[in-house]
Amino acid sequence: MGITIHYRGRIDNIEDVDQLSCEIKEFAKILDWDIREWNENWHLPNSAALEKEGDKLEISGHVPIRGVSVIPHPGCEPLFLTFNNKGTLASSINMVMMAEDEIETDRVWLSTKTQFASADIHAGLIKLLRFVKSKYISNLEVHDDGRYWESEDMAVLEELFTRVGSAIDSLPDSLNLITKKELKDRTPEEIADFIEDIIRKKFGK
């Protein structure tokens, strides 16, 4: 499975989805992280399906979710901060499974594999989820294979990345994702602190 972040929850106020999306987009812009916006019609039926396009699987049909997904690194799976019409966190693949009746409930775990990114990317996503929990999803549950959610221990996280043969040895590549030149010589722990400082200064958390 690799080092993965598992999460689930329901937004406290569904009317805050657009505000959450705006703040996440601002956060991602600061770090030069990619995002995808989802603004689909919640009132249309879910017809999401997987289709093969050449060597790739693509999702077709209507995927009734709204919010943003964050892609911080080419080797990292997206973090979905997207919601169905009940305000529950739901990814595009969740919606495919629901449309095919492969899952019975819409309150399922989402997952983001970070193994092929780096420890600082993993820590940054955890910091982002902490912000989301503090302001928007008070019942957010997180199971972190890297144990950073519980401990905020960067040494433990780095050791885990090293043990599974992840991209921690190519940390300079991941630092290129951060456009601020003063970060180029910082450790992963210092980068995680920088991300937390962004959240505190920009969003008051």
Steps between C-alpha positions, in 0.01 A plus 500: 500500500785743578488810714147633471272752670144376558227750588123545518247747637213736427526877471333682790312738269451398139472867404871536587621274218578796271682688776707193587587458133615861469727470803650172382567651157681792662704263714593287198598805298750607767672160485464462121286189548259402223128486562190388316167668559181296512180700458257235384123515540405326826140460384570279199528123552837336543602326177875479560670206327851380420591472134823393338662758275804338344722396789320722748179475699284811480189594694201579283143602573375748755699515826289707744770637730610853581822637645865461404756224476862583579797352312817612680752280317506284184563192714216571740138400459247785523358607835127536442325778689185442300150433625181329389158660540484394865822684580696179543855474370491301177752447222431430135584131543264483799225626274580230242472234770172646624357509148593134457358410843838371615472693827189538708578822682626839394704536819801305384870558544686704237870438457803685366825310447807715562765229486642614167511868599695594814475543875450876475212458254339247733543732798360792300184308414454407865539867598236585240261238639552639851393841374195352327400317818540811715286720276270292280475128584499463877426126477790434259667165566854435381697176500858582406737219400783746559379560859555873455135584571534361851861585584614787276835322529692572183776255592252212513347607169838525328606161632183344362556656159857375495396152604251460215749627243312824433610824346654644817844470337384737225386772736661778287255412220204546730642828626470632147122495552540784747574820319642697792879500456570526871368146549753328279733405787236417759435159646167319450403590857565869431290478183215343697527788750492746209180344370344521845606867519322568169179353639528701820578832329271471200201329656527580870543140619 
